[in-house]
Amino acid sequence: MSELERLQSLALFDKISIVKLRCSGIIGCKDEERLQPQVLHVSLDAYLCTKAAAAADDLGLTVNYAQLSKELLALVSASRFKLIESLADAIAKHCLENYTIEAVRVKIDKPAGIAAAVGASVEITRLK
């Protein structure tokens, strides 16, 4: 199965989302951006099958989004990437390595990214 076919098959999976988690971290290419943490909003869609968790009513069989949110806050806080693309990739890798998910979509909004705009953002999708 090609990567495109695998991406299209995501519609068959269940999805757990974290929407606009307010994080703070050092990010940016300019020297002045690297002096203090900036606000970032991280959104994440984790694709998996939740049938077993639903049938058993068992948090251990699904993604604990409260725990994942804490991990994302810590990851962003500790990061020192220049690019939001690099941070998004690190978040995706963390999710795929630590959770039983098949794919993850990560979107990062950087409100201070462009002075004349609401902000800048990047969105990536990674498959296991």
C-alpha atoms as one frame of an Amber mdcrd trajectory, in Angstrom:
protein
   0.000   0.000   0.000   1.396   3.398  -1.001   1.796   6.210   1.488  -1.034
   8.087  -0.236  -3.329   5.076   0.172  -2.291   4.776   3.811  -3.099   8.467
   4.359  -6.497   8.016   2.713  -7.203   5.055   5.001  -7.030   7.345   8.055
 -10.732   8.022   7.519 -11.342   4.432   8.666  -9.755   5.035  12.079 -11.152
   6.663  15.174  -9.630   9.992  16.108  -8.736  11.540  19.449  -7.964  15.259
  19.294  -6.260  17.837  21.450  -7.271  21.294  20.270  -5.049  24.362  20.613
  -3.072  23.329  23.683  -1.481  26.565  24.903   2.252  25.920  25.193   5.294
  28.073  25.719   8.761  27.483  24.321  11.817  28.893  22.630  11.228  28.851
  18.881  12.369  30.928  15.917  15.325  31.725  13.706  15.874  35.335  14.727
  18.096  36.085  17.728  15.391  38.186  19.398  12.909  35.293  19.134  15.268
  33.055  21.079  15.558  35.354  24.114  12.317  34.310  25.784   9.614  31.677
  25.349   6.788  32.322  22.905   3.191  31.153  23.026   2.382  28.312  20.645
  -0.909  26.489  20.153  -0.515  22.771  19.497  -3.368  20.768  18.016  -3.109
  17.048  17.532  -5.211  14.288  15.980  -4.263  10.732  16.983  -5.665   8.007
  14.726  -6.336   4.622  16.323  -9.020   2.048  16.976 -10.914   2.765  20.200
 -13.304  -0.224  20.064 -11.566  -2.218  22.808 -11.348   0.809  25.112 -15.007
   1.638  24.558 -16.148  -1.952  25.128 -14.136  -2.288  28.342 -14.599   1.345
  29.418 -10.847   1.265  30.124  -8.581   4.318  29.823  -5.555   2.030  29.587
  -6.724   0.828  26.174  -6.774   4.243  24.537  -4.825   7.507  24.445  -4.963
   9.315  27.772  -5.211  12.823  26.344  -4.670  14.469  29.753  -1.348  12.636
  30.135  -0.385  13.321  26.526  -1.143  17.022  27.035   1.255  17.143  30.003
   3.934  15.446  27.894   3.412  17.936  25.058   3.680  20.899  27.442   6.977
  19.524  28.757   8.303  18.715  25.274   7.561  22.205  23.931   8.924  23.883
  27.061  12.225  21.986  26.785  12.613  22.366  23.017  14.982  24.807  21.365
  14.074  24.353  17.706  14.349  27.133  15.182  11.529  25.822  12.993   7.970
  24.960  13.991   8.301  22.183  11.387  11.028  20.586  13.516   8.951  20.893
  16.674   5.907  19.380  14.945   8.045  16.451  13.771   9.397  15.893  17.306
   5.842  15.877  18.683   4.728  13.386  16.023   7.681  11.093  16.775   6.895
  11.212  20.495   3.289  10.201  19.864   4.126   7.377  17.463   6.833   5.966
  19.731   4.909   6.180  23.011   1.287   5.473  22.096  -0.538   2.714  20.229
  -1.673   4.935  17.402  -1.418   4.376  13.664  -0.935   7.985  12.613  -0.824
  11.485  13.999  -1.564  14.905  12.587   0.121  17.821  14.370  -0.653  21.483
  13.820   1.307  24.260  15.485   0.085  27.849  15.441   2.655  30.548  16.174
   0.627  33.699  16.891   3.696  35.978  16.823   4.960  34.454  13.569   3.970
  37.261  11.217   3.445  40.829  12.413   0.730  41.669   9.858  -1.167  38.380
  10.296  -2.960  36.461  13.020   0.078  34.176  12.954   1.826  31.390  11.119
   1.192  27.667  11.300   2.422  24.322  10.081   0.538  21.040   9.902   2.138
  17.631   9.375   0.903  14.052   9.228   3.074  11.087  10.152   2.290   7.381
   9.871   3.615   4.545  12.002
